[in-house]
Amino acid sequence: MHSDALYAWPTADVSFMAPEAAANVVFGRKVEDFADPEGPRAALIEQMKRANAPWDAAGVGLFTDVIDPRDTRRVPGRSARRARGPKGDRGRSERLLASWPRMF
């Protein structure tokens, strides 16, 4: 959403639904056909948990980085200082709206 920086922890779950609920919704009828549905259901849940990990999302640029939870104060703080700009003026410069079309 046009943020300057977006970080995730290694334990982040990048999805809109919990894997357990998604397994019921997406694969519910397929799993019911098995004699012991808990085995395949557990495998599907594990597969979705791996797919929902933050690593692939960070790899395609959806996150700035995946950080250690112990660095939660330091890393975003550094990003906030960087966003303030070199003069500490919150990124304001002589180039206000430089990317907008010229009207005058």
Residue pairs with C-beta under 8 A, 6 or more apart in sequence:
4 79
4 82
4 83
5 64
5 76
5 79
5 83
6 62
6 63
6 64
7 63
7 64
7 65
7 66
7 67
7 72
7 75
7 76
7 79
8 14
8 54
8 57
8 58
8 63
8 65
8 66
8 67
9 54
9 66
9 67
9 68
9 69
9 72
10 53
10 54
10 66
10 68
10 69
11 69
12 53
12 54
12 66
13 19
13 49
13 52
13 53
14 52
14 53
14 54
14 57
14 62
15 22
15 48
15 52
17 25
19 45
19 48
19 49
19 52
20 45
22 48
23 31
23 41
23 44
23 45
23 48
27 41
27 44
30 40
31 37
31 40
31 41
31 44
34 40
54 63
54 66
55 66
57 63
58 64
58 65
58 66
64 79
65 75
67 75
83 90
83 91
84 90
84 91
85 91
85 92
85 93
